[in-house]
Each structure stands twice: as C-alpha cells, then as structure tokens.
Amino acid sequence: MVKNVNIGIFGHIDHGKTTLAKVLTEVPSTSSLDRLPESKRRGITIDLGFSFFHLGDYLITLVDAPGHADLIRAVVGAAEIIDLALLVVDAKEGPKTQTGEHLLILDYFNIPTIVVINKIDIASQEEVERTEKFMRAILNSTENLRDSRIVKISAKEGIGIEELKDTIREMLENMEIVRNTEDFFKMPIDHAFPIKGIGTVVTGTVLKGKVRVGDELKVLPLESTVKVKSIQRCKEDVEEASAGDRIGMALQGVDAKELFRGCVLTSLDTRLKVVDSVVARVEISPLFKYPLKPRMRVHLNIGMLVVPARMIPFKRVEIDGRMENIILREVKGGEECYCVFQLEERAVAEVGEDILITRLDLPPTTLRICGKGEIVDFRGIEELNIKRVVSKVGRIKVDRSRILVVGLTNSKEEAERLIGQEIEIPEKNIRGRLKGTFGTKGYLVAEFDGEVENRDEVLLRRLIRWR
C-alpha cells in the first residue's frame, strides 16, 4: 500500500533548494500562485512549489519553501503541512540568517529534519567540514532536533543523492506518522485557478478528515458552500482523499477570483471559526532580543495566512480565590505568558492550533521570530476583563489601642473608598485589612494577623481595569 508523505525543502536563498527539488522530482505539480486581486490586496507574496516522487512504498510530495527573507511567511505555511524537512545549507557559505529562522520554525513545530549540505563539488574539504561542524553546533542548541542527520551532496552534479534518498527512507520507516482521518475535513487552499471546461480548481494538503467526490463543503472565511466535482492526487483521478494527501479539486459554487491564500475548505460540521481576536498560550524565543509590549504590532502566522495584529500580553493570577487576567508591561526572550491578539483582518482558526509570532518589520539580517503559541480561546479584550495592579505604600502608626495606616490617601473621602481592601507588610509576611477611617487626613484603621510596629511599611495592591 502506498503511503503519502509530505517533505518540505527549506534553507537560505540560493543554497540550492529548487535544484534539489528538480533532481528528486518525478511528477511536477503546482509551482506558483496566480496573483489574484484579493491576494494582491492582502500583500501576499507567498510562492510554494509542489512536486511528487516515489521512494519505495512512499509517494512523496515535495514542498519547496522560498528562502528569501521577505518570504518567511511561506515557510510557516509549509511547516504546517509537512512530515519531514530537508534543510539545505551551502557548503561554502555555511548557514545564514534564514537558515537559522527556518531551523527555529522546524524546531518549534517539532518536525524531523535532515540537514543537507549542498554544493560540495565547489567547496573545499575544509569548508565542508567547517559547515558541518557549525550546523552540528546549531542543532545541539535546539530543543527537538539535536539528533538530526547530516548528509553531504551536490544537487547539480548528482553527488550523494542516493544516500539522501536512503536516509529519507530510513527516517520515514522509523517515524510514526499518524493521520487524523476521523475528524472534520480541513484543507487550507494554497493555489486556486480557473481551467476552461472544468471551472474552479483548488490545490492543498489535507490536514485532517476525508473528502469524496460529490461532498458539500464550506469555504471559510467566505462562508460559501461548494460541491466537489472531481479530485486528483498526483495527477490521477480518485474518488476519495484523506489526511496527508496532496490533492487538487474541481469545485462547483465558487469563482477562483474570490479565493486567496488564507481560505480553508472544510466540512459542514467544522469546528473552525472565523475570528478577529485570538487568545494563545505563548512562549517567547530565548533568541529573540527585543522586549514585546502591550499593543505592539506583530505578525501572527495562523496556518497559511499571515495576519498583522496588536498583541496584549497578560498573566493569569489567583487573587482572593478568583483567577484574574493581569496585564504585563513587557515580555522578554525565554518567558511564557498569555496573549490576546487583535487581528487586523479576519482569520480562520481553531482551539488547539499552533501559531507563530513574528516581527516582519525588523531587518532581515536579524532574527524576526518572536515565539510560538497555542490557541486557547477567541475572546476579545473586553470579555477577558484584563486588569492592572496599582500599588501604594503607606506606613503603620500605632495610636494608643488603634493601629492606623497613613500615607495611602490624603482625604477622608478617598480613605472611605479603600475600606475592606487587603494590605500586607511584605518584610514580615503579615497580612491585614482596612476596617475604617480615622480623622480627616485620610488615616485608616487596620487589623493584622501578626505583630506590627510603628513605621512598618504597608503595601496596598488594587486591581483596576486595564485600558
């Protein structure tokens, strides 16, 4: 039985990705996206190439991801649909900025990777060894790709290609590739075009579920209902396709001009949502050197779509037995938090989906990948009721039998609004509560769960709505 596998080819521009794809390819497929009006309006410059070849019992779809700095968004789209990656590095030049970015993405998504050192025919032995040593050091710094294999080739001269194929086959045989065929159908559209006599044809990789000729599907975010007229896999007509398959479909009920990358074909029982707000549990890359602050503009990679968004980082804290969402002034490399992202355009997403956070406004010579996340919710800022902590410091004044707190307010009216608030003396780990007012100068009467003294510092923390 033929097993369908998707292999992505990554790497810096001009390091030989497309040459390697041509050497491996037996059946060419979709190579570029027609620049549709909607794509141009959204500034989509993605260009993924697809082709097929057979390797033993495997039918392999090659996904050639662009290496140019401006096309990092395409790499994330490719990473979502592949099972194994080939990271191509020029033996003479060694790894470059985009090599590092691509490797970080593959590490984030935990995609098994083979490092392919290319152009060994024009590099000296010393250069080849230096590049191999450098790449091994980089791999050792990753979380998931430390044990990645390294293969040396010349795609142009055909050197090492059989060894590469053997390595691919060996890795595939030792991988457990699980396909989710029982869930709802989901296929991001990466190309759409009209064919005379057939109509609208779309291509994509099925992420989960199954589809049959005659099925009714939805196109999100268009909310259009379409019917599947025909399905092709590796240029052969089939009646059915399922998760993992790279397919083309002729659709009835939608014009190709309406479609753009970011559209998703899905079954009528889908759990996908069309949203303008995303809440995610986020990890900031320890390699990212810039702080991220509330309302900062970032780029959110959701599936094959890149959406500009404003991020608001917050943490969840239990206060008085209740979970509160507290704003963070900034988050830095290596830190974890929650973020709500206000999208500048609607996107198709689902709870549990992985996202990537990038700063594409930064120079291409610097690392622009901020971090990764997992979608947990779609609530907006108002619903999340994000708050900020306001702290005030007072001091203890013991007046006969009364314990007073002074310095928190300057008037009786302000003091009355603080009655019932909890306070603490951090140095002594003593907690207390404001019980009433005293006099007209803003003094407050307090009770504590421990011994206090004159001039002890008292801390009052209050939560107020953040906006």
VEXNU-789835 format. One record per residue (C-alpha): x, z, y; residue number from 1. Coordinates in Angstrom, 2 decimals. Layout:
<nodes>
NODE      px      pz      py seq
NODE       X       Z       Y NUM
...
</nodes>
This chain:
<nodes>
NODE      px      pz      py seq
NODE    0.00    0.00    0.00   1
NODE    1.36   -0.98    3.43   2
NODE    1.89    1.92    5.81   3
NODE    1.54    1.29    9.54   4
NODE    4.24    2.89   11.70   5
NODE    4.94    2.66   15.44   6
NODE    8.56    2.73   16.62   7
NODE    9.49    2.89   20.30   8
NODE   12.70    1.48   21.77   9
NODE   13.96    3.48   24.75  10
NODE   17.05    3.54   26.93  11
NODE   18.59    2.70   30.29  12
NODE   18.13   -0.77   31.78  13
NODE   20.48   -3.48   30.39  14
NODE   21.64   -1.34   27.47  15
NODE   20.16   -3.86   25.02  16
NODE   16.66   -2.65   24.10  17
NODE   14.97   -6.03   24.28  18
NODE   17.85   -7.76   22.47  19
NODE   17.48   -5.23   19.64  20
NODE   13.71   -5.77   19.59  21
NODE   14.25   -9.54   19.26  22
NODE   16.67   -9.05   16.36  23
NODE   14.20   -6.83   14.48  24
NODE   11.02   -8.76   15.31  25
NODE    9.32  -10.99   12.75  26
NODE    5.94  -11.40   14.50  27
NODE    5.85  -11.33   18.32  28
NODE    2.76   -9.84   19.94  29
NODE    1.62   -8.80   23.40  30
NODE    4.56   -8.77   25.76  31
NODE    3.18   -8.15   29.21  32
NODE    0.08   -7.16   31.10  33
NODE   -1.71   -9.73   33.25  34
NODE   -1.61   -8.38   36.76  35
NODE   -5.34   -7.75   37.14  36
NODE   -6.75   -6.90   40.60  37
NODE   -7.54   -3.33   39.57  38
NODE   -4.02   -2.87   38.21  39
NODE   -2.53   -4.09   41.47  40
NODE   -4.79   -1.80   43.47  41
NODE   -3.57    1.18   41.45  42
NODE    0.06    0.14   41.79  43
NODE    0.51   -0.17   38.03  44
NODE    3.89   -1.71   37.22  45
NODE    3.92   -0.86   33.53  46
NODE    5.20   -3.53   31.16  47
NODE    5.31   -2.61   27.48  48
NODE    6.35   -5.18   24.90  49
NODE    4.96   -5.16   21.35  50
NODE    6.02   -6.92   18.16  51
NODE    6.00   -6.44   14.36  52
NODE    8.35   -6.46   11.40  53
NODE    8.19   -5.42    7.74  54
NODE   10.51   -2.85    6.22  55
NODE    9.83   -2.16    2.55  56
NODE    6.31   -0.71    2.33  57
NODE    6.08   -0.29    6.09  58
NODE    4.51   -2.56    8.71  59
NODE    6.32   -1.52   11.86  60
NODE    5.07   -2.05   15.38  61
NODE    7.92   -2.10   17.88  62
NODE    7.12   -0.75   21.34  63
NODE    9.75   -1.92   23.84  64
NODE    9.63    0.52   26.77  65
NODE   11.17   -0.53   30.11  66
NODE   14.34    1.24   31.16  67
NODE   14.22    0.61   34.90  68
NODE   13.97    3.80   36.97  69
NODE   10.71    2.69   38.58  70
NODE    9.04    2.26   35.18  71
NODE    9.38    5.76   33.77  72
NODE    5.58    5.94   33.71  73
NODE    5.59    3.28   30.97  74
NODE    7.90    5.38   28.85  75
NODE    5.39    8.23   28.76  76
NODE    2.65    5.80   27.74  77
NODE    4.87    4.53   24.95  78
NODE    5.76    8.04   23.79  79
NODE    2.09    8.82   23.21  80
NODE    1.66    6.07   20.63  81
NODE    4.86    6.18   18.57  82
NODE    6.04    7.96   15.41  83
NODE    9.79    7.33   15.66  84
NODE   12.12    6.43   18.54  85
NODE   15.27    4.35   18.89  86
NODE   17.24    5.46   21.95  87
NODE   19.64    2.65   22.87  88
NODE   22.90    3.51   24.66  89
NODE   25.57    1.05   25.86  90
NODE   28.82    1.92   24.01  91
NODE   30.91    1.00   27.04  92
NODE   28.80    2.54   29.82  93
NODE   27.58    5.60   27.95  94
NODE   24.38    7.49   28.79  95
NODE   22.86    7.05   32.27  96
NODE   20.12    8.80   34.24  97
NODE   17.27    7.02   32.46  98
NODE   18.88    7.76   29.09  99
NODE   18.54   11.44   29.91 100
NODE   14.98   11.08   31.19 101
NODE   13.88    9.18   28.08 102
NODE   15.57   11.70   25.79 103
NODE   13.86   14.57   27.59 104
NODE   10.47   12.91   27.10 105
NODE   11.16   12.35   23.40 106
NODE   12.27   15.97   23.06 107
NODE    9.15   17.22   24.88 108
NODE    6.84   15.25   22.59 109
NODE    8.99   16.18   19.55 110
NODE    9.40   12.55   18.45 111
NODE   12.03   11.98   15.71 112
NODE   14.82    9.91   17.25 113
NODE   17.71    7.69   16.18 114
NODE   20.42    7.18   18.81 115
NODE   21.57    3.56   18.67 116
NODE   24.97    2.98   20.27 117
NODE   24.86   -0.72   21.13 118
NODE   27.37   -3.38   22.25 119
NODE   30.19   -2.06   20.09 120
NODE   31.53   -5.64   19.99 121
NODE   32.62   -5.44   23.65 122
NODE   33.69   -1.78   23.75 123
NODE   36.99   -0.30   22.66 124
NODE   37.15    2.20   19.82 125
NODE   37.95    4.89   22.36 126
NODE   34.85    4.03   24.41 127
NODE   32.63    4.05   21.32 128
NODE   33.94    7.45   20.24 129
NODE   33.57    8.84   23.76 130
NODE   29.93    7.69   23.98 131
NODE   29.16    9.07   20.52 132
NODE   30.70   12.44   21.41 133
NODE   28.79   12.52   24.71 134
NODE   25.46   11.72   23.03 135
NODE   26.04   14.36   20.34 136
NODE   26.64   16.94   23.07 137
NODE   23.40   15.92   24.83 138
NODE   21.44   16.05   21.56 139
NODE   22.78   19.55   20.89 140
NODE   21.28   20.68   24.19 141
NODE   17.75   19.62   23.16 142
NODE   15.10   21.75   21.53 143
NODE   13.89   19.36   18.82 144
NODE   16.44   16.54   18.47 145
NODE   19.69   18.34   17.62 146
NODE   19.95   16.73   14.17 147
NODE   19.20   13.17   15.29 148
NODE   21.14   10.41   13.53 149
NODE   23.54    8.17   15.47 150
NODE   24.01    4.52   14.40 151
NODE   26.51    2.08   15.96 152
NODE   25.52   -1.59   16.29 153
NODE   25.87   -4.83   18.20 154
NODE   22.38   -6.30   18.56 155
NODE   23.85   -9.53   19.97 156
NODE   26.23  -10.07   17.04 157
NODE   24.00   -8.55   14.36 158
NODE   26.55   -5.85   13.50 159
NODE   25.11   -2.67   11.96 160
NODE   21.50   -3.94   11.90 161
NODE   21.11   -3.44    8.14 162
NODE   22.50    0.09    8.43 163
NODE   19.99    0.75   11.22 164
NODE   17.12   -0.54    9.05 165
NODE   18.29    1.66    6.16 166
NODE   18.40    4.66    8.49 167
NODE   14.88    3.89    9.76 168
NODE   13.56    3.55    6.20 169
NODE   15.26    6.77    5.11 170
NODE   13.82    8.71    8.05 171
NODE   10.32    7.33    7.52 172
NODE   10.42    8.26    3.85 173
NODE   11.30   11.84    4.78 174
NODE    8.69   12.13    7.55 175
NODE    5.16   13.36    7.07 176
NODE    3.10   11.11    9.32 177
NODE   -0.44   12.48    9.48 178
NODE   -3.20   10.24   10.81 179
NODE   -6.40   11.74   12.19 180
NODE   -8.97    9.27   10.85 181
NODE  -11.95   11.64   10.69 182
NODE  -12.24   12.41   14.41 183
NODE  -13.95   10.33   17.09 184
NODE  -12.39    6.93   17.85 185
NODE   -9.82    6.80   20.66 186
NODE   -7.69    3.84   21.74 187
NODE   -6.02    3.55   25.16 188
NODE   -6.12   -0.06   26.37 189
NODE   -2.66   -1.35   27.27 190
NODE   -3.49   -5.05   27.71 191
NODE   -6.69   -6.95   28.50 192
NODE   -7.20  -10.69   28.97 193
NODE   -9.84  -13.42   28.55 194
NODE   -9.48  -16.02   25.78 195
NODE  -11.55  -19.18   26.02 196
NODE  -14.18  -19.33   23.30 197
NODE  -13.66  -15.67   22.35 198
NODE  -14.18  -13.69   25.55 199
NODE  -12.54  -10.41   26.47 200
NODE   -9.67   -9.31   24.23 201
NODE   -8.01   -5.92   24.47 202
NODE   -4.98   -4.54   22.66 203
NODE   -3.88   -1.00   21.95 204
NODE   -2.79    1.53   19.36 205
NODE   -5.50    3.60   17.69 206
NODE   -4.72    7.28   18.30 207
NODE   -7.49    8.68   16.12 208
NODE  -10.65    7.76   14.26 209
NODE  -11.76    4.43   12.81 210
NODE  -13.41    1.27   14.12 211
NODE  -15.27   -1.53   12.36 212
NODE  -16.47   -4.96   13.41 213
NODE  -19.97   -4.52   14.85 214
NODE  -19.39   -0.97   16.14 215
NODE  -20.65    0.04   19.56 216
NODE  -18.02    1.77   21.73 217
NODE  -17.69    3.13   25.24 218
NODE  -15.08    2.13   27.81 219
NODE  -14.05    5.09   29.96 220
NODE  -13.91    5.65   32.88 221
NODE  -16.12    2.58   33.40 222
NODE  -18.91    4.09   31.26 223
NODE  -19.56    0.59   29.88 224
NODE  -20.97    0.13   26.37 225
NODE  -19.37   -2.69   24.37 226
NODE  -19.65   -4.21   20.90 227
NODE  -16.70   -5.08   18.67 228
NODE  -16.86   -8.81   17.78 229
NODE  -13.61   -9.02   15.81 230
NODE  -10.42   -7.08   15.01 231
NODE   -6.88   -8.36   14.37 232
NODE   -3.90   -6.44   13.01 233
NODE   -0.53   -8.20   13.06 234
NODE   -2.42  -11.41   13.92 235
NODE   -4.60  -11.18   10.78 236
NODE   -8.38  -10.68   10.90 237
NODE   -9.52   -7.34    9.48 238
NODE  -12.91   -5.68    9.21 239
NODE  -11.69   -2.16    9.95 240
NODE   -8.81   -0.36   11.68 241
NODE   -7.87    3.30   11.85 242
NODE   -5.47    5.77   13.48 243
NODE   -1.91    4.44   13.69 244
NODE   -2.90    0.76   13.69 245
NODE   -1.76   -1.58   16.45 246
NODE   -4.70   -3.94   16.96 247
NODE   -6.38   -6.50   19.15 248
NODE  -10.17   -6.50   19.56 249
NODE  -12.59   -9.03   20.96 250
NODE  -15.30   -7.18   22.89 251
NODE  -18.78   -8.14   23.99 252
NODE  -20.19   -6.48   27.11 253
NODE  -17.23   -6.19   29.48 254
NODE  -15.24   -8.59   31.66 255
NODE  -11.46   -8.49   31.29 256
NODE  -11.15   -8.30   35.10 257
NODE  -12.85   -4.90   35.06 258
NODE  -10.27   -3.36   32.71 259
NODE   -6.99   -1.73   33.67 260
NODE   -4.36    0.43   32.04 261
NODE   -5.93    3.86   32.03 262
NODE   -9.14    2.63   30.40 263
NODE   -9.83    4.09   26.96 264
NODE  -12.01    2.69   24.20 265
NODE  -13.85    5.46   22.42 266
NODE  -16.80    6.07   20.12 267
NODE  -20.22    7.10   21.39 268
NODE  -19.70   10.66   20.06 269
NODE  -16.47   11.07   22.05 270
NODE  -15.21   14.37   23.46 271
NODE  -13.20   12.57   26.14 272
NODE  -14.06   13.44   29.73 273
NODE  -13.72   11.51   32.97 274
NODE  -12.26   14.12   35.32 275
NODE  -10.77   14.63   38.75 276
NODE   -9.32   18.06   38.01 277
NODE   -7.11   19.25   35.14 278
NODE   -6.03   22.76   34.21 279
NODE   -2.94   22.97   32.00 280
NODE   -0.60   25.50   30.47 281
NODE    2.75   24.31   31.84 282
NODE    6.46   24.68   31.05 283
NODE    8.90   23.65   33.77 284
NODE   12.06   21.99   32.51 285
NODE   15.17   24.17   32.93 286
NODE   16.96   20.97   34.03 287
NODE   14.61   20.36   36.97 288
NODE   16.36   21.74   40.05 289
NODE   13.61   21.73   42.69 290
NODE   11.00   24.50   43.15 291
NODE    7.36   23.47   42.78 292
NODE    4.96   24.98   45.31 293
NODE    1.17   25.07   45.86 294
NODE   -0.32   21.75   46.99 295
NODE    2.89   19.87   46.26 296
NODE    2.26   16.23   45.33 297
NODE    3.39   15.33   41.83 298
NODE    2.63   12.57   39.33 299
NODE    0.68   13.51   36.24 300
NODE    1.09   11.38   33.13 301
NODE   -2.15   11.50   31.15 302
NODE   -1.96    9.11   28.22 303
NODE   -1.02    5.69   29.60 304
NODE   -2.13    6.48   33.14 305
NODE   -0.02    7.96   35.93 306
NODE   -2.12    9.81   38.49 307
NODE   -0.88   11.31   41.77 308
NODE   -2.07   14.91   42.01 309
NODE   -1.77   18.09   44.03 310
NODE   -0.62   20.98   41.89 311
NODE   -1.58   24.62   42.35 312
NODE    0.44   26.96   40.08 313
NODE   -1.05   30.31   39.10 314
NODE   -0.73   33.09   36.52 315
NODE   -3.39   34.97   34.60 316
NODE   -3.18   38.75   35.04 317
NODE   -5.37   41.56   33.72 318
NODE   -6.43   43.76   36.63 319
NODE   -8.88   46.65   36.15 320
NODE   -9.83   45.28   32.73 321
NODE  -10.58   41.80   34.06 322
NODE   -8.50   38.62   33.92 323
NODE   -7.67   37.26   37.37 324
NODE   -6.06   33.97   38.40 325
NODE   -3.26   34.78   40.85 326
NODE   -1.55   32.10   42.95 327
NODE    2.22   31.65   42.57 328
NODE    4.28   30.90   45.66 329
NODE    6.56   28.68   43.60 330
NODE    7.70   27.96   40.07 331
NODE   11.24   27.03   39.06 332
NODE   13.04   25.45   36.14 333
NODE   12.62   27.36   32.87 334
NODE    9.42   29.15   33.98 335
NODE    5.93   28.94   32.47 336
NODE    2.59   29.19   34.21 337
NODE   -0.86   27.66   34.53 338
NODE   -1.53   24.82   36.95 339
NODE   -4.64   23.20   38.27 340
NODE   -4.05   19.59   39.25 341
NODE   -6.32   17.96   41.82 342
NODE   -6.22   14.30   40.82 343
NODE   -6.25   11.63   43.50 344
NODE   -8.20    9.35   41.15 345
NODE  -10.28    9.96   38.06 346
NODE   -8.65   10.02   34.65 347
NODE   -9.76   10.11   31.02 348
NODE   -8.61   13.23   29.18 349
NODE   -9.47   15.84   26.55 350
NODE   -8.71   19.50   25.98 351
NODE   -5.52   19.90   23.91 352
NODE   -3.96   16.68   25.22 353
NODE   -0.30   16.73   26.26 354
NODE    0.67   15.83   29.81 355
NODE    3.95   15.23   31.61 356
NODE    4.64   16.26   35.21 357
NODE    7.00   14.06   37.22 358
NODE    8.19   13.67   40.80 359
NODE    8.46    9.90   41.14 360
NODE    9.12   10.29   44.87 361
NODE   12.60   11.64   44.09 362
NODE   15.62    9.28   43.97 363
NODE   16.03    7.54   40.58 364
NODE   19.55    8.94   40.34 365
NODE   18.15   12.45   39.88 366
NODE   16.06   13.91   37.07 367
NODE   12.42   13.43   38.05 368
NODE   10.75   15.05   35.05 369
NODE    9.40   18.43   36.19 370
NODE    7.95   19.64   32.92 371
NODE    5.24   19.32   30.33 372
NODE    1.86   20.87   29.71 373
NODE   -1.20   21.09   27.51 374
NODE   -4.68   20.61   28.97 375
NODE   -6.84   23.71   28.55 376
NODE   -9.71   23.12   30.97 377
NODE  -11.18   20.82   33.61 378
NODE  -12.40   23.36   36.19 379
NODE  -11.59   22.89   39.85 380
NODE  -10.10   25.36   42.33 381
NODE  -13.45   26.78   43.41 382
NODE  -14.51   27.57   39.84 383
NODE  -11.14   29.13   38.99 384
NODE  -11.52   31.56   41.91 385
NODE   -7.75   31.74   42.43 386
NODE   -6.66   34.78   44.41 387
NODE   -3.58   36.02   46.16 388
NODE   -2.14   39.51   46.24 389
NODE   -1.86   41.21   49.63 390
NODE    0.39   44.27   49.64 391
NODE    0.54   47.06   52.21 392
NODE    2.86   50.05   52.28 393
NODE    1.88   53.49   53.55 394
NODE    3.19   56.99   53.07 395
NODE    1.99   60.40   51.95 396
NODE    1.18   63.11   54.46 397
NODE    0.19   66.48   52.95 398
NODE   -2.16   68.20   55.36 399
NODE   -3.00   71.69   54.08 400
NODE   -5.12   71.12   50.95 401
NODE   -5.58   67.42   51.64 402
NODE   -3.41   64.54   50.55 403
NODE   -3.53   61.84   53.20 404
NODE   -2.22   58.30   53.20 405
NODE   -1.14   57.00   56.59 406
NODE    0.12   53.62   57.74 407
NODE   -2.25   51.41   55.72 408
NODE   -4.61   50.89   58.68 409
NODE   -4.80   51.73   62.40 410
NODE   -8.52   52.47   62.74 411
NODE  -11.31   54.35   61.04 412
NODE  -13.32   51.13   60.64 413
NODE  -10.50   49.42   58.75 414
NODE   -9.93   52.54   56.64 415
NODE  -13.58   52.66   55.56 416
NODE  -13.21   49.19   54.04 417
NODE  -10.43   50.49   51.78 418
NODE  -12.38   53.36   50.23 419
NODE  -12.36   53.05   46.44 420
NODE   -9.17   50.95   46.31 421
NODE   -6.46   51.87   43.80 422
NODE   -2.99   52.77   45.07 423
NODE    0.31   53.68   43.46 424
NODE    3.65   55.35   44.09 425
NODE    5.93   52.90   42.21 426
NODE    9.03   55.12   42.24 427
NODE    7.18   57.92   40.42 428
NODE    4.82   55.75   38.35 429
NODE    1.89   57.65   39.82 430
NODE   -1.49   56.04   40.41 431
NODE   -4.30   57.13   42.68 432
NODE   -7.47   56.15   44.51 433
NODE   -8.58   56.21   48.14 434
NODE  -11.58   58.58   48.38 435
NODE  -12.50   58.69   52.06 436
NODE  -11.33   58.67   55.67 437
NODE   -9.91   61.39   57.92 438
NODE   -9.95   61.29   61.70 439
NODE   -9.98   58.21   63.88 440
NODE   -6.45   56.88   63.38 441
NODE   -7.03   55.18   60.04 442
NODE   -5.89   58.06   57.81 443
NODE   -7.25   58.01   54.27 444
NODE   -7.88   60.86   51.82 445
NODE   -6.46   60.16   48.34 446
NODE   -6.34   61.60   44.84 447
NODE   -3.41   61.02   42.44 448
NODE   -2.75   61.55   38.75 449
NODE    0.59   63.29   39.42 450
NODE    2.51   65.45   41.87 451
NODE    3.19   63.84   45.25 452
NODE    5.27   64.88   48.25 453
NODE    5.42   64.21   51.96 454
NODE    6.73   60.77   52.88 455
NODE    6.37   59.31   49.36 456
NODE    5.81   55.56   49.73 457
NODE    2.35   54.38   48.72 458
NODE    1.63   50.77   47.72 459
NODE   -1.81   49.20   48.11 460
NODE   -2.37   45.85   46.42 461
NODE   -5.54   43.90   47.19 462
NODE   -6.81   40.62   45.82 463
NODE   -8.31   38.16   48.27 464
NODE   -9.43   34.60   47.65 465
NODE   -6.64   32.05   47.97 466
NODE   -7.33   29.04   50.20 467
</nodes>
